[in-house]
Amino acid sequence: MIVKRIIPCLDVKEGKVVKGTNFVSLRELGDPVAMASAYSKDGADEIIFLDISATNEGRQTMIDIVRETAVNVFVPFTVGGGVKTIDDVTRLLRAGADKVGMNSAAVANPELISESAARFGAQCIVVAVDAKRFEDGWHVMTHGGSKDTGIDAIEWVRTAEQKGAGEILLTSVDTDGVKDGFDLELTQAVVDAVRIPVIASGGCGKPDHFSEVFRKTDVSAGLAASIFHENTFSIKEVKEDCNKKGVNIREAGLL
């Protein structure tokens, strides 16, 4: 049985970890390097670092923060935000990232996925998909969840896999920051559409939401931000709850 993963996400804007609701109303929560290091020590299976303002503001991801964070983290580490070219992917991997996430640029130029996977391997390439429900299904949203591309999200994840993505980071714009639980219908629809691992993101408010998404969908990992950043629940508490409910999960503190 595949071991499920618990992943804290560090959304960073202007050098500070931030969190909002439905991708807006952002508030500062702390220093990304210190928080990433703490999560690494506390049992996170992986860590994801996203510069959420990089695409909109036309900036490269903050390489210095990435490099310092990578030095202090001892679990797999994904970095995304503002990735537009193969050179961006190269710089992030050289700075210490294990994987690179891409979203808006991959939608605009799917060949970026192919080129990156060919050069570095599919295992290094994560395609982030921000999806929002519309009358005709789920649409892919870009630019921090603010722009509706009109692209069907289920078709897009299939394309991303075909182009060489090694993993899908799926965020429900509808549930992001709401804390009422993951979007189970969207999550399973995406899992059914691809063969590569899928990370569920958006909506986690308590440990039971992790065990729920693992029990009711075939997702590979669950991601959260607020409940960890605000010290509402620890990674250890989440893992203990999952274990009690029969989810195959790595114990906190074991690599």
Summary of the structure (lengths in Angstrom):
residues: 255
radius of gyration: 16.4
end to end distance: 17.2
largest distance: 45.3
contacts: 914
relative contact order: 0.16
helix: 38%
strand: 29%
